[in-house]
Amino acid sequence: MADQLIRATAAGGGIRAVGAITTRLTEEARKRHKLSYVATAALGRTMSAGLLLASNMKRAESRVNIRVKGNGPLGGILVDAGLDGTVRGYVDNPEIELPPKPNGKLDVGGAVGSEGYLYAIRDVGYGYPYSSTVELVSGEIGDDVTHYLATSEQTPSALVVGVFVGAAGVSAAGGILLQVMPKAATDETLVQTLESRVAALSGFTPLLQAGKTLPEMFELLLEDMGLEILPEVQMVRFHCGCSPDRFLGALKLLGEAELQDMIEKDDGAEATCHFCNEVYQASSDDLSQLIGALKAQS
Ligand code: ZN
């Protein structure tokens, strides 16, 4: 199944549901960053959460950044996701591996650490990003993002994210977010109903692994509540906006003296994009051209 995001409503618009399949983009992140199993699960879960959070924003250029900084060996996680369906991200220590938990699941909480913070920044495209911080609950990502939604955005929410990864790569990844809409947030019955679905939602990852589609999963969760699945199927993908031109642009900002220094000491310049692990190189000739361009400007 192609990576995709589908939206739905229930309870006469009082509940909003979003689901995302992120199998391929999680596999792309795994390959790009040479992620261990547990790092694949941690980053994959956070990327799914980012796409789900971004999905309820309004302006086309809206983006969400999620930074998770726990006390575990994985170090930090940074994810940048957009309403346009693009997402990118990385972890500090991609090679960290931990033994699975007694229940056979990957120990994401152990890798991330249960003490630390989740920072979320919502940029609606006006240049005034809204940011907030919450303490981590478990480091398992799903719990932590749910806690963020409940405390910072004061939206009763239930979120589940999951990744299945093995020797052959990522076999399934995705997530589902259920939220009581702000206008209905004071409706106690609705909030309780949502909470009653959280248990059912925990069955999401086995369904995902079994290859169930998002509409099938929505039906299992909300069929008795006036489920309406929106017709649009949005494609989601791993995408980073870096490029050779941007690399050269960034070098140019260093100025003439620094560029001359790079020519003499390093015979060029090289940089790796944190987000996508793409390596960019500039030869001494490239750097000389940049110096020429800077001289022509001054
Ligand atoms: Zn990049």
Boltz pocket constraint, residues with backbone or C-beta under 6 A from the ligand:
constraints:
  - pocket:
      binder: B
      contacts: [[A, 240], [A, 241], [A, 242], [A, 273], [A, 274], [A, 275], [A, 276], [A, 277], [A, 278]]
      max_distance: 6.0
